[in-house]
Amino acid sequence: MNTDQLKGNWNQIKGKIKQEYGIATEDDAAFTEGKYDELVGRIQEKTGKTKERINEEISKW
């Protein structure tokens, strides 16, 4: 497991925390941001790519 995969794990946890915050306050933006962070974290964990690289690839979709 490389550094980017570990960062991916952290981004998943951070995303889940943001989701919980979004649900508790009914803040849709925080919930959506949390889901996005979780997605990036999962991709990062599976591929070992940097968060910046993943964001570039997603923006091209």
Distance bins in CASP14 RR format, pairs under 12 A and 6 or more apart:
PFRMAT RR
TARGET T0000
AUTHOR 0000-0000-0000
RMODE 2
METHOD distances of the structure
MODEL  1
1 7 0 0 0 0 0 1 0 0 0 0 0
1 8 0 0 0 0 0 1 0 0 0 0 0
1 9 0 0 0 0 1 0 0 0 0 0 0
1 44 0 0 0 0 0 1 0 0 0 0 0
1 45 0 0 0 0 1 0 0 0 0 0 0
1 46 0 0 0 0 0 1 0 0 0 0 0
1 48 0 0 0 0 1 0 0 0 0 0 0
2 8 0 0 0 0 0 1 0 0 0 0 0
2 9 0 0 0 0 0 1 0 0 0 0 0
2 44 0 0 0 0 0 1 0 0 0 0 0
2 45 0 0 0 0 0 1 0 0 0 0 0
2 46 0 0 0 0 0 1 0 0 0 0 0
2 47 0 0 0 0 0 1 0 0 0 0 0
2 48 1 0 1 0 0 0 0 0 0 0 0
2 49 0 0 0 0 0 1 0 0 0 0 0
2 50 0 0 0 0 0 1 0 0 0 0 0
3 9 0 0 0 0 0 1 0 0 0 0 0
3 10 0 0 0 0 0 1 0 0 0 0 0
3 44 0 0 0 0 0 1 0 0 0 0 0
3 45 0 0 0 0 0 1 0 0 0 0 0
3 48 0 0 0 0 1 0 0 0 0 0 0
3 49 0 0 0 0 0 1 0 0 0 0 0
3 50 0 0 0 0 1 0 0 0 0 0 0
3 51 0 0 0 0 0 1 0 0 0 0 0
4 10 0 0 0 0 0 1 0 0 0 0 0
4 11 0 0 0 0 1 0 0 0 0 0 0
4 40 0 0 0 0 0 1 0 0 0 0 0
4 41 0 0 0 0 1 0 0 0 0 0 0
4 43 0 0 0 0 0 1 0 0 0 0 0
4 44 1 0 1 0 0 0 0 0 0 0 0
4 45 0 0 0 0 1 0 0 0 0 0 0
4 46 0 0 0 0 0 1 0 0 0 0 0
4 47 0 0 0 0 1 0 0 0 0 0 0
4 48 1 0 1 0 0 0 0 0 0 0 0
4 49 1 0 0 1 0 0 0 0 0 0 0
4 50 1 0 1 0 0 0 0 0 0 0 0
4 51 1 0 0 1 0 0 0 0 0 0 0
4 52 0 0 0 0 0 1 0 0 0 0 0
4 53 0 0 0 0 1 0 0 0 0 0 0
4 54 0 0 0 0 1 0 0 0 0 0 0
5 11 0 0 0 0 0 1 0 0 0 0 0
5 12 0 0 0 0 0 1 0 0 0 0 0
5 41 0 0 0 0 1 0 0 0 0 0 0
5 42 0 0 0 0 0 1 0 0 0 0 0
5 43 0 0 0 0 0 1 0 0 0 0 0
5 44 1 0 0 1 0 0 0 0 0 0 0
5 45 1 0 1 0 0 0 0 0 0 0 0
5 46 0 0 0 0 1 0 0 0 0 0 0
5 47 0 0 0 0 1 0 0 0 0 0 0
5 48 1 0 1 0 0 0 0 0 0 0 0
5 49 0 0 0 0 1 0 0 0 0 0 0
5 50 0 0 0 0 0 1 0 0 0 0 0
5 51 0 0 0 0 0 1 0 0 0 0 0
6 12 0 0 0 0 0 1 0 0 0 0 0
6 13 0 0 0 0 0 1 0 0 0 0 0
6 41 0 0 0 0 0 1 0 0 0 0 0
6 44 0 0 0 0 1 0 0 0 0 0 0
6 45 0 0 0 0 1 0 0 0 0 0 0
6 48 0 0 0 0 1 0 0 0 0 0 0
6 51 0 0 0 0 0 1 0 0 0 0 0
7 13 0 0 0 0 0 1 0 0 0 0 0
7 14 0 0 0 0 1 0 0 0 0 0 0
7 37 0 0 0 0 0 1 0 0 0 0 0
7 40 0 0 0 0 1 0 0 0 0 0 0
7 41 1 0 0 1 0 0 0 0 0 0 0
7 42 0 0 0 0 0 1 0 0 0 0 0
7 43 0 0 0 0 0 1 0 0 0 0 0
7 44 1 0 0 1 0 0 0 0 0 0 0
7 45 0 0 0 0 1 0 0 0 0 0 0
7 47 0 0 0 0 0 1 0 0 0 0 0
7 48 0 0 0 0 1 0 0 0 0 0 0
7 49 0 0 0 0 0 1 0 0 0 0 0
7 50 1 0 0 1 0 0 0 0 0 0 0
7 51 1 0 0 1 0 0 0 0 0 0 0
7 52 0 0 0 0 0 1 0 0 0 0 0
7 53 0 0 0 0 0 1 0 0 0 0 0
7 54 0 0 0 0 0 1 0 0 0 0 0
8 14 0 0 0 0 1 0 0 0 0 0 0
8 15 0 0 0 0 0 1 0 0 0 0 0
8 37 0 0 0 0 1 0 0 0 0 0 0
8 38 0 0 0 0 1 0 0 0 0 0 0
8 39 0 0 0 0 0 1 0 0 0 0 0
8 40 1 0 0 1 0 0 0 0 0 0 0
8 41 1 1 0 0 0 0 0 0 0 0 0
8 42 1 0 0 1 0 0 0 0 0 0 0
8 43 0 0 0 0 1 0 0 0 0 0 0
8 44 1 1 0 0 0 0 0 0 0 0 0
8 45 1 0 1 0 0 0 0 0 0 0 0
8 46 0 0 0 0 1 0 0 0 0 0 0
8 47 0 0 0 0 1 0 0 0 0 0 0
8 48 1 0 0 1 0 0 0 0 0 0 0
8 49 0 0 0 0 1 0 0 0 0 0 0
8 50 0 0 0 0 1 0 0 0 0 0 0
8 51 1 0 0 1 0 0 0 0 0 0 0
8 54 0 0 0 0 1 0 0 0 0 0 0
9 15 0 0 0 0 0 1 0 0 0 0 0
9 16 0 0 0 0 0 1 0 0 0 0 0
9 37 0 0 0 0 0 1 0 0 0 0 0
9 38 0 0 0 0 0 1 0 0 0 0 0
9 40 0 0 0 0 0 1 0 0 0 0 0
9 41 1 0 0 1 0 0 0 0 0 0 0
9 42 0 0 0 0 1 0 0 0 0 0 0
9 43 0 0 0 0 0 1 0 0 0 0 0
9 44 0 0 0 0 1 0 0 0 0 0 0
9 45 1 0 1 0 0 0 0 0 0 0 0
9 46 0 0 0 0 0 1 0 0 0 0 0
9 48 0 0 0 0 0 1 0 0 0 0 0
10 16 0 0 0 0 0 1 0 0 0 0 0
10 17 0 0 0 0 0 1 0 0 0 0 0
10 37 0 0 0 0 1 0 0 0 0 0 0
10 38 0 0 0 0 0 1 0 0 0 0 0
10 40 0 0 0 0 0 1 0 0 0 0 0
10 41 1 0 0 1 0 0 0 0 0 0 0
10 42 0 0 0 0 0 1 0 0 0 0 0
10 44 0 0 0 0 1 0 0 0 0 0 0
10 45 0 0 0 0 1 0 0 0 0 0 0
10 51 0 0 0 0 0 1 0 0 0 0 0
11 17 0 0 0 0 0 1 0 0 0 0 0
11 18 0 0 0 0 0 1 0 0 0 0 0
11 33 0 0 0 0 0 1 0 0 0 0 0
11 34 0 0 0 0 1 0 0 0 0 0 0
11 35 0 0 0 0 0 1 0 0 0 0 0
11 36 0 0 0 0 1 0 0 0 0 0 0
11 37 1 0 1 0 0 0 0 0 0 0 0
11 38 1 0 0 1 0 0 0 0 0 0 0
11 39 0 0 0 0 1 0 0 0 0 0 0
11 40 1 0 1 0 0 0 0 0 0 0 0
11 41 1 1 0 0 0 0 0 0 0 0 0
11 42 0 0 0 0 1 0 0 0 0 0 0
11 43 0 0 0 0 1 0 0 0 0 0 0
11 44 1 0 0 1 0 0 0 0 0 0 0
11 45 0 0 0 0 1 0 0 0 0 0 0
11 48 0 0 0 0 0 1 0 0 0 0 0
11 49 0 0 0 0 0 1 0 0 0 0 0
11 50 0 0 0 0 0 1 0 0 0 0 0
11 51 1 0 0 1 0 0 0 0 0 0 0
11 54 0 0 0 0 1 0 0 0 0 0 0
11 55 0 0 0 0 0 1 0 0 0 0 0
12 18 0 0 0 0 0 1 0 0 0 0 0
12 19 0 0 0 0 0 1 0 0 0 0 0
12 34 0 0 0 0 1 0 0 0 0 0 0
12 35 0 0 0 0 0 1 0 0 0 0 0
12 36 0 0 0 0 0 1 0 0 0 0 0
12 37 1 0 0 1 0 0 0 0 0 0 0
12 38 1 0 1 0 0 0 0 0 0 0 0
12 39 0 0 0 0 1 0 0 0 0 0 0
12 40 0 0 0 0 1 0 0 0 0 0 0
12 41 1 0 1 0 0 0 0 0 0 0 0
12 42 1 0 0 1 0 0 0 0 0 0 0
12 43 0 0 0 0 1 0 0 0 0 0 0
12 44 0 0 0 0 1 0 0 0 0 0 0
12 45 1 0 0 1 0 0 0 0 0 0 0
12 46 0 0 0 0 0 1 0 0 0 0 0
12 51 0 0 0 0 0 1 0 0 0 0 0
13 19 0 0 0 0 0 1 0 0 0 0 0
13 20 0 0 0 0 0 1 0 0 0 0 0
13 34 0 0 0 0 0 1 0 0 0 0 0
13 37 0 0 0 0 1 0 0 0 0 0 0
13 38 0 0 0 0 1 0 0 0 0 0 0
13 41 0 0 0 0 1 0 0 0 0 0 0
13 42 0 0 0 0 0 1 0 0 0 0 0
13 45 0 0 0 0 0 1 0 0 0 0 0
14 20 0 0 0 0 0 1 0 0 0 0 0
14 21 0 0 0 0 0 1 0 0 0 0 0
14 30 0 0 0 0 0 1 0 0 0 0 0
14 33 0 0 0 0 1 0 0 0 0 0 0
14 34 1 0 0 1 0 0 0 0 0 0 0
14 35 0 0 0 0 0 1 0 0 0 0 0
14 36 0 0 0 0 0 1 0 0 0 0 0
14 37 1 0 1 0 0 0 0 0 0 0 0
14 38 0 0 0 0 1 0 0 0 0 0 0
14 39 0 0 0 0 0 1 0 0 0 0 0
14 40 0 0 0 0 1 0 0 0 0 0 0
14 41 0 0 0 0 1 0 0 0 0 0 0
14 44 0 0 0 0 0 1 0 0 0 0 0
14 51 0 0 0 0 0 1 0 0 0 0 0
15 21 0 0 0 0 1 0 0 0 0 0 0
15 22 0 0 0 0 0 1 0 0 0 0 0
15 30 0 0 0 0 1 0 0 0 0 0 0
15 31 0 0 0 0 1 0 0 0 0 0 0
15 32 0 0 0 0 0 1 0 0 0 0 0
15 33 1 0 0 1 0 0 0 0 0 0 0
15 34 1 1 0 0 0 0 0 0 0 0 0
15 35 1 0 0 1 0 0 0 0 0 0 0
15 36 1 0 0 1 0 0 0 0 0 0 0
15 37 1 1 0 0 0 0 0 0 0 0 0
15 38 1 0 1 0 0 0 0 0 0 0 0
15 39 0 0 0 0 1 0 0 0 0 0 0
15 40 0 0 0 0 1 0 0 0 0 0 0
15 41 0 0 0 0 1 0 0 0 0 0 0
15 42 0 0 0 0 0 1 0 0 0 0 0
16 22 0 0 0 0 0 1 0 0 0 0 0
16 23 0 0 0 0 0 1 0 0 0 0 0
16 30 0 0 0 0 0 1 0 0 0 0 0
16 31 0 0 0 0 0 1 0 0 0 0 0
16 33 0 0 0 0 0 1 0 0 0 0 0
16 34 1 0 0 1 0 0 0 0 0 0 0
16 35 0 0 0 0 1 0 0 0 0 0 0
16 37 0 0 0 0 1 0 0 0 0 0 0
16 38 1 0 0 1 0 0 0 0 0 0 0
16 39 0 0 0 0 0 1 0 0 0 0 0
16 41 0 0 0 0 0 1 0 0 0 0 0
16 42 0 0 0 0 0 1 0 0 0 0 0
17 23 0 0 0 0 0 1 0 0 0 0 0
17 24 0 0 0 0 0 1 0 0 0 0 0
17 30 0 0 0 0 1 0 0 0 0 0 0
17 31 0 0 0 0 0 1 0 0 0 0 0
17 33 0 0 0 0 0 1 0 0 0 0 0
17 34 1 0 0 1 0 0 0 0 0 0 0
17 35 0 0 0 0 0 1 0 0 0 0 0
17 37 0 0 0 0 1 0 0 0 0 0 0
17 38 0 0 0 0 1 0 0 0 0 0 0
18 24 0 0 0 0 0 1 0 0 0 0 0
18 25 0 0 0 0 0 1 0 0 0 0 0
18 27 0 0 0 0 1 0 0 0 0 0 0
18 28 0 0 0 0 0 1 0 0 0 0 0
18 29 0 0 0 0 1 0 0 0 0 0 0
18 30 1 0 1 0 0 0 0 0 0 0 0
18 31 1 0 0 1 0 0 0 0 0 0 0
18 32 0 0 0 0 1 0 0 0 0 0 0
18 33 1 0 1 0 0 0 0 0 0 0 0
18 34 1 1 0 0 0 0 0 0 0 0 0
18 35 0 0 0 0 1 0 0 0 0 0 0
18 36 0 0 0 0 1 0 0 0 0 0 0
18 37 1 0 0 1 0 0 0 0 0 0 0
18 38 0 0 0 0 1 0 0 0 0 0 0
18 39 0 0 0 0 0 1 0 0 0 0 0
18 40 0 0 0 0 0 1 0 0 0 0 0
19 25 0 0 0 0 0 1 0 0 0 0 0
19 27 0 0 0 0 0 1 0 0 0 0 0
19 28 0 0 0 0 0 1 0 0 0 0 0
19 29 0 0 0 0 0 1 0 0 0 0 0
19 30 1 0 0 1 0 0 0 0 0 0 0
19 31 1 0 1 0 0 0 0 0 0 0 0
19 32 0 0 0 0 1 0 0 0 0 0 0
19 33 0 0 0 0 1 0 0 0 0 0 0
19 34 1 0 1 0 0 0 0 0 0 0 0
19 35 1 0 0 1 0 0 0 0 0 0 0
19 36 0 0 0 0 0 1 0 0 0 0 0
19 37 0 0 0 0 1 0 0 0 0 0 0
19 38 1 0 0 1 0 0 0 0 0 0 0
19 39 0 0 0 0 0 1 0 0 0 0 0
20 27 0 0 0 0 0 1 0 0 0 0 0
20 30 0 0 0 0 1 0 0 0 0 0 0
20 31 0 0 0 0 1 0 0 0 0 0 0
20 34 0 0 0 0 1 0 0 0 0 0 0
20 35 0 0 0 0 0 1 0 0 0 0 0
20 38 0 0 0 0 0 1 0 0 0 0 0
21 27 1 0 0 1 0 0 0 0 0 0 0
21 28 0 0 0 0 0 1 0 0 0 0 0
21 29 0 0 0 0 0 1 0 0 0 0 0
21 30 1 0 1 0 0 0 0 0 0 0 0
21 31 1 0 0 1 0 0 0 0 0 0 0
21 32 0 0 0 0 0 1 0 0 0 0 0
21 33 0 0 0 0 1 0 0 0 0 0 0
21 34 0 0 0 0 1 0 0 0 0 0 0
21 37 0 0 0 0 0 1 0 0 0 0 0
22 28 1 0 0 1 0 0 0 0 0 0 0
22 29 0 0 0 0 1 0 0 0 0 0 0
22 30 1 1 0 0 0 0 0 0 0 0 0
22 31 1 0 1 0 0 0 0 0 0 0 0
22 32 0 0 0 0 1 0 0 0 0 0 0
22 33 0 0 0 0 1 0 0 0 0 0 0
22 34 0 0 0 0 1 0 0 0 0 0 0
22 35 0 0 0 0 0 1 0 0 0 0 0
23 30 0 0 0 0 1 0 0 0 0 0 0
23 31 1 0 0 1 0 0 0 0 0 0 0
23 32 0 0 0 0 0 1 0 0 0 0 0
23 34 0 0 0 0 0 1 0 0 0 0 0
23 35 0 0 0 0 0 1 0 0 0 0 0
24 30 0 0 0 0 1 0 0 0 0 0 0
24 31 0 0 0 0 1 0 0 0 0 0 0
25 31 0 0 0 0 1 0 0 0 0 0 0
27 33 0 0 0 0 1 0 0 0 0 0 0
27 34 0 0 0 0 0 1 0 0 0 0 0
28 34 0 0 0 0 0 1 0 0 0 0 0
28 35 0 0 0 0 0 1 0 0 0 0 0
29 35 0 0 0 0 0 1 0 0 0 0 0
29 36 0 0 0 0 0 1 0 0 0 0 0
30 36 0 0 0 0 0 1 0 0 0 0 0
30 37 0 0 0 0 0 1 0 0 0 0 0
31 37 0 0 0 0 0 1 0 0 0 0 0
31 38 0 0 0 0 0 1 0 0 0 0 0
32 38 0 0 0 0 0 1 0 0 0 0 0
32 39 0 0 0 0 0 1 0 0 0 0 0
33 39 0 0 0 0 0 1 0 0 0 0 0
33 40 0 0 0 0 0 1 0 0 0 0 0
34 40 0 0 0 0 1 0 0 0 0 0 0
34 41 0 0 0 0 0 1 0 0 0 0 0
34 42 0 0 0 0 0 1 0 0 0 0 0
35 41 0 0 0 0 0 1 0 0 0 0 0
35 42 0 0 0 0 0 1 0 0 0 0 0
36 42 0 0 0 0 0 1 0 0 0 0 0
36 43 0 0 0 0 0 1 0 0 0 0 0
36 51 0 0 0 0 0 1 0 0 0 0 0
36 54 0 0 0 0 0 1 0 0 0 0 0
36 55 0 0 0 0 1 0 0 0 0 0 0
36 58 0 0 0 0 1 0 0 0 0 0 0
36 59 0 0 0 0 0 1 0 0 0 0 0
37 43 0 0 0 0 0 1 0 0 0 0 0
37 44 0 0 0 0 0 1 0 0 0 0 0
37 51 0 0 0 0 1 0 0 0 0 0 0
37 54 0 0 0 0 0 1 0 0 0 0 0
37 55 0 0 0 0 0 1 0 0 0 0 0
37 58 0 0 0 0 0 1 0 0 0 0 0
38 44 0 0 0 0 0 1 0 0 0 0 0
38 45 0 0 0 0 0 1 0 0 0 0 0
39 45 0 0 0 0 0 1 0 0 0 0 0
39 46 0 0 0 0 0 1 0 0 0 0 0
39 51 0 0 0 0 0 1 0 0 0 0 0
39 54 0 0 0 0 1 0 0 0 0 0 0
39 55 0 0 0 0 0 1 0 0 0 0 0
39 57 0 0 0 0 0 1 0 0 0 0 0
39 58 0 0 0 0 1 0 0 0 0 0 0
39 61 0 0 0 0 0 1 0 0 0 0 0
40 46 0 0 0 0 0 1 0 0 0 0 0
40 47 0 0 0 0 0 1 0 0 0 0 0
40 48 0 0 0 0 0 1 0 0 0 0 0
40 49 0 0 0 0 1 0 0 0 0 0 0
40 50 0 0 0 0 0 1 0 0 0 0 0
40 51 1 0 1 0 0 0 0 0 0 0 0
40 52 0 0 0 0 0 1 0 0 0 0 0
40 53 0 0 0 0 0 1 0 0 0 0 0
40 54 1 0 1 0 0 0 0 0 0 0 0
40 55 1 0 0 1 0 0 0 0 0 0 0
40 56 0 0 0 0 0 1 0 0 0 0 0
40 57 0 0 0 0 0 1 0 0 0 0 0
40 58 1 0 0 1 0 0 0 0 0 0 0
40 59 0 0 0 0 0 1 0 0 0 0 0
41 47 0 0 0 0 1 0 0 0 0 0 0
41 48 0 0 0 0 1 0 0 0 0 0 0
41 49 0 0 0 0 0 1 0 0 0 0 0
41 50 0 0 0 0 0 1 0 0 0 0 0
41 51 1 0 0 1 0 0 0 0 0 0 0
41 54 1 0 0 1 0 0 0 0 0 0 0
41 55 0 0 0 0 0 1 0 0 0 0 0
41 58 0 0 0 0 0 1 0 0 0 0 0
42 48 0 0 0 0 0 1 0 0 0 0 0
42 49 0 0 0 0 0 1 0 0 0 0 0
42 51 0 0 0 0 0 1 0 0 0 0 0
42 54 0 0 0 0 1 0 0 0 0 0 0
43 49 1 0 0 1 0 0 0 0 0 0 0
43 50 0 0 0 0 0 1 0 0 0 0 0
43 51 0 0 0 0 1 0 0 0 0 0 0
43 53 0 0 0 0 1 0 0 0 0 0 0
43 54 1 0 1 0 0 0 0 0 0 0 0
43 55 0 0 0 0 0 1 0 0 0 0 0
43 56 0 0 0 0 0 1 0 0 0 0 0
43 57 0 0 0 0 1 0 0 0 0 0 0
43 58 0 0 0 0 1 0 0 0 0 0 0
44 50 1 0 0 1 0 0 0 0 0 0 0
44 51 1 0 0 1 0 0 0 0 0 0 0
44 52 0 0 0 0 0 1 0 0 0 0 0
44 53 0 0 0 0 1 0 0 0 0 0 0
44 54 1 0 0 1 0 0 0 0 0 0 0
44 55 0 0 0 0 0 1 0 0 0 0 0
44 57 0 0 0 0 0 1 0 0 0 0 0
44 58 0 0 0 0 0 1 0 0 0 0 0
45 51 0 0 0 0 0 1 0 0 0 0 0
45 54 0 0 0 0 0 1 0 0 0 0 0
46 54 0 0 0 0 0 1 0 0 0 0 0
47 53 0 0 0 0 1 0 0 0 0 0 0
47 54 1 0 0 1 0 0 0 0 0 0 0
47 57 0 0 0 0 1 0 0 0 0 0 0
48 54 0 0 0 0 1 0 0 0 0 0 0
49 55 0 0 0 0 1 0 0 0 0 0 0
49 56 0 0 0 0 1 0 0 0 0 0 0
49 57 1 0 0 1 0 0 0 0 0 0 0
49 58 0 0 0 0 0 1 0 0 0 0 0
50 56 0 0 0 0 1 0 0 0 0 0 0
50 57 0 0 0 0 0 1 0 0 0 0 0
51 57 0 0 0 0 0 1 0 0 0 0 0
51 58 0 0 0 0 0 1 0 0 0 0 0
52 58 0 0 0 0 0 1 0 0 0 0 0
52 59 0 0 0 0 0 1 0 0 0 0 0
53 59 0 0 0 0 0 1 0 0 0 0 0
53 60 0 0 0 0 0 1 0 0 0 0 0
54 60 0 0 0 0 0 1 0 0 0 0 0
54 61 0 0 0 0 0 1 0 0 0 0 0
55 61 0 0 0 0 0 1 0 0 0 0 0
END
